[in-house]
Amino acid sequence: MKNTQPVRSTAEYQAMDAAHHIHAFLDQKALNEEGARVITRGEGLYVWDNEGKQYLDGMSGLWCTNVGYGRPELIDAATRQLKELSYYNMFFHTTHPAVVELSERLFSLLPGNYSHVIYTNSGSEANEVLIRTVRRFWDVMGQPDKKIFIGRHNGYHGSTVGSASLGGMAFMHEMGNLPIPGVEHIAEPYWYAHGGKLSPAEFGLKCAQELEAKILQLGADKVAAFVAEPFQGAGGMIFPPESYWPEIQRICRQYDVLLCADEVIGGFGRTGEWFAHQHFDFQPDTLSIAKGLTSGYIPMGGLVLSRRMAEALIAKGGVFAHGLTYSGHPVAAAVALANLDVLQGEGMVQAVKQDTGPYLQRCLREVFADHPLVGDIQGTGMVAALQLCEDKASRQLFANEDDIGWRCRTHGFDEGLIIRSTHGRMIMAPALAITRSQIDELVGKTRRAVDRTAQELGLL
Ligand code: PXG
């Protein structure tokens, strides 16, 4: 597929961008010296830059374009809805068909213990709403002292004040005096880096039991909820040991602490199940969703509530003092519904579970098991991470792993592959629409990027 003619030169776009735009999560001064990559087009699994260079997008945008780029069904749904009803709100006793249809479809995909959703525009907002809704729930349950949230170090729940507080990114907390009061953190279940001599199972239990210790320290009557991603996404695609989630669930149930799963990355088929908590086999009380809900074509997120929570809030809560202008936006809802039609109609989630997911995971393990730079391969379905390490036997990480990961990712870009580094982990999460031959391309290009990095380090 040919790239369309650039309207402006890349240098022009870069200069205009540098003049007016503060980017996400980077040193703006350094970017302005280097110039931003200008992406102009996307189709299927590929994007093109302003120079016409093609990239296989190994991270589906930002873990969100689950059906791939440019699907006409989603584009047509947006166009139809824009013509029919371009905007209306959910305030003042009002609804509209697009959002009603979407809600019904969403709960046809979810287990029966969930019944209601509060729509937002993003994952960060879903987690902001989580804080207020959980606190409100405990108020109406007659336990107004249950207010504290427990999150995890290196967890990611968004970039707004509340959601960044729930998250455990120290460098984010440094900006803007976070976390807010009433949020505590426990260790992340990252066995490769922190497990020491413990087996993964022992380490998983140890990390989970930190939750129990924290609840006992704070008082169970003060703790509202534990919030976590089923697997850590932005933190490095870190999969917890198998012993972790059953123990977390036992602790939450024992102390009547709500279990809140952040499904923003894991939801909508990423693991081969519709939601990642189903892959890990635990039953959260709330689900934060976004990204794959619309495959990123248009912003939309939400907070899914268990029947127990929704019934209590509806029966006893009175006025729910929350609402966003764009909650349940009709165009977003129409696109989400079309997205779910494609995911379901083409059996994409099933394919990830039964065919393409196992194939990707098998190829990665075959290609990288004996690689001198790769100490561990984690993942399931359409999400995976390669752990780069200095010494495989002792699981020694590189002191400058950020730099090495970044170099590897840059080699990936040279090879025409978008892959992401998080510290020393090379992480990938391509669109669920990927074919076996595109998986071959993804693994082959990743291999060349990792090999080039290993050669620079004198390991190959
Ligand atoms: N929860 C999780 C688990 C996420 O991954 C959010 C909440 C926030 O969603 P919004 O829509 O507000 O961005 C996210 C977002 C990365 C990266 O570098 C990941 C995210 C965002 C930006 C970068 O992996 N995830």
Residues whose N, C-alpha, C, O or C-beta is under 5 A from the ligand:
A	BS01	PXG	S122 G123 S124 E125 Y156 H157 G158 E229 G233 A234 D262 V264 I265 A290
